[in-house]
């Protein structure tokens, strides 16, 4: 399987990295490496993420890379990363996701 960020999710992820990097470059690098490791695991085990508690009936799932939540959906041989939210944020309904 392949991991692909939709453009808006990629922008959010890069914004998160830039925000962390401003004050703590080493922390930003560790976070990016941790995210890469967790997201690569989805390529082998796409159902390893949890159901999104706020939206349990939807096909999207999430993995948590503290303090961020990465929302994704599996379609065919692609794991689409569709959103990145800070854990303190309440996510919008997936129908509002790009």
VOGU-3710 file (C-alpha; in Angstrom, 3 decimals, decimal comma):
1> xxxxxxxxxx> 0,000/0,000/0,000  0,962/3,599/-0,546  0,556/6,514/1,874  -0,652/9,736/0,213  -1,526/13,061/1,823  -4,322/15,030/0,229  -2,999/18,575/-0,402  -4,758/20,219/2,550  -3,558/17,539/4,982  0,000/17,880/3,679
11> xxxxxxxxxx> -0,213/21,653/4,197  -1,450/21,135/7,764  1,348/18,673/8,525  4,008/21,012/7,124  2,493/23,900/9,118  2,719/21,828/12,293  6,374/21,069/11,609  7,122/24,741/10,909  5,344/25,806/14,108  7,312/23,353/16,256
21> xxxxxxxxxx> 10,582/24,158/14,456  10,368/27,867/15,363  11,114/27,177/19,028  12,395/23,608/19,072  14,073/22,392/15,886  15,145/19,093/17,458  11,599/18,393/18,626  10,262/19,077/15,136  12,728/16,585/13,667  11,796/13,922/16,239
31> xxxxxxxxxx> 8,099/14,510/15,607  8,566/14,204/11,843  10,514/10,958/12,258  7,885/9,557/14,611  5,111/10,523/12,165  6,975/8,849/9,305  7,366/5,648/11,331  3,713/5,508/12,368  2,397/6,379/8,913  4,673/3,792/7,246
41> xxxxxxxxxx> 3,149/1,193/9,549  -0,223/1,994/7,980  1,150/0,808/4,637  1,470/-2,684/6,129  -1,392/-2,552/8,612  -3,979/-0,047/7,339  -6,603/-1,079/9,879  -4,221/-0,537/12,812  -5,564/2,944/13,456  -8,577/3,423/15,646
51> xxxxxxxxxx> -12,090/4,420/14,742  -12,543/8,158/15,211  -14,434/8,459/18,522  -16,424/11,504/17,358  -17,500/9,708/14,157  -17,633/5,949/14,901  -19,872/5,071/11,940  -17,619/6,540/9,261  -14,901/4,714/7,315  -12,170/7,170/8,292
61> xxxxxxxxxx> -9,773/6,114/11,024  -7,051/7,872/12,989  -3,602/7,390/14,400  -2,390/9,580/17,216  1,123/10,961/17,199  0,991/12,983/20,382  -0,266/15,656/20,437  -1,635/15,387/16,864  -4,294/13,192/15,289  -3,837/12,003/11,717
71> xxxxxxxxxx> -7,100/11,055/10,017  -7,048/8,663/7,095  -9,138/6,506/4,806  -8,162/3,396/2,886  -9,260/3,166/-0,741  -7,902/0,343/-2,831  -4,147/0,189/-2,319  -3,861/3,754/-1,024  -4,015/5,079/2,536  -5,194/8,674/2,093
81> xxxxxxxxxx> -4,208/11,034/4,917  -7,159/13,417/4,937  -6,595/15,554/8,008  -4,151/16,536/10,741  -5,514/18,084/13,914  -4,071/18,985/17,280  -5,522/16,688/19,942  -7,125/19,654/21,720  -9,137/20,557/18,609  -12,532/19,073/17,908
91> xxxxxxxx> -12,480/17,811/14,328  -15,101/18,865/11,812  -17,344/16,209/10,344  -15,466/14,307/7,598  -18,050/15,440/5,051  -16,481/18,885/5,504  -12,967/17,542/4,822  -11,520/18,173/1,404
//
